Amino acid sequence: MSSIQEASNKPINIINSILMSFNHPDGKKKNLIIEGKTDIKLFKNFINEEKVKVRAVTGKDNVLKVMTNFPVDKKCFIHAVVDADFDHILNKKDERERNQIYLTDFHDMEIIMILSESFDRLFNEYRDYSIENDFMNIEKLKSIVFEVCKQIGRIRYLNYVNNYELKFKNISYDDCIIYRNDNLMLDIDNLLYKLIQRSEYSMVGIDVLKEKLIELENINFQLEQICCGHDFTKLLAILLKKSEYFEGKNHSSEKLESSLRLSFSIDNFKSFELYKKLHSLGMIKTLSVSI
């Protein structure tokens, strides 16, 4: 990130920018703060931008700082959407909403899309129907990927609640995944070593991580809350490349997430609580149908 981008992403500068915009004749629109540049691509499909200014802020922590430090007398003009991450597991929803911060129903928007009909369309696009085999259906595919995703999610959860400072950003799982008989298996030792090696500020050792993971084995986390959507799409890309049941070998998590966003319609979104919240605030587009 350039120094200009870093400055523009500082919470105090974002707050000042929004406050200054109120001086414009058309300035007192509602503001919706979105976490990240990919989420803004998705939400611009749903938000009524005649009434709402959508702003992207890099990083959930920065969104939280903007919302908690925004002047109280102007708070009615600003709302935010962030990925839940582990906030539902940790019962932070009410705390977030008191600051007008609204969580995704599940871990993140990618998991929402994966659990919608949007994913069915992605599956149908990549499935090689020239091969007659009922083994690899949509639910089987999800089950294979979610099983590994859950294991990684537990490591992410430990990192989050214990502040281990393990660096997951931009991590690749290719060298930590074993593909065998149309199944994926995680080499946990390899992944833990890799995380420790790439995390210069972390002081946690592999033995501690293993002990903590054993302690989590009896906790029945909901898949949609413990699993990270970016992990899911990275693992899915590996499976699509390896499996004979799918066409093409040039898959990446970025392309898969783009395909999900393109196929995720407002009708898909309607069944989720986040949509209902934004709709109640008057932020959702009204789609007119001309005859």
Salt bridges, closest charged atoms under 4 A:
ASP26 OD2 - LYS29 NZ 3.99
GLU49 OE1 - LYS44 NZ 2.56
ASP73 OD2 - LYS74 NZ 3.20
ASP85 OD2 - LYS60 NZ 3.22
ASP87 OD2 - LYS60 NZ 2.92
ASP87 OD2 - ARG96 NE 2.86
GLU95 OE2 - ARG96 NH1 3.87
ASP108 OD2 - HIS107 ND1 2.92
GLU110 OE1 - HIS230 NE2 3.86
GLU147 OE1 - LYS150 NZ 3.49
ASP175 OD1 - LYS194 NZ 2.87
ASP189 OD1 - LYS210 NZ 3.01
ASP231 OD2 - ARG156 NE 2.70
GLU257 OE2 - HIS230 ND1 2.86
ASP267 OD1 - LYS270 NZ 3.56
GLU273 OE2 - LYS276 NZ 3.58
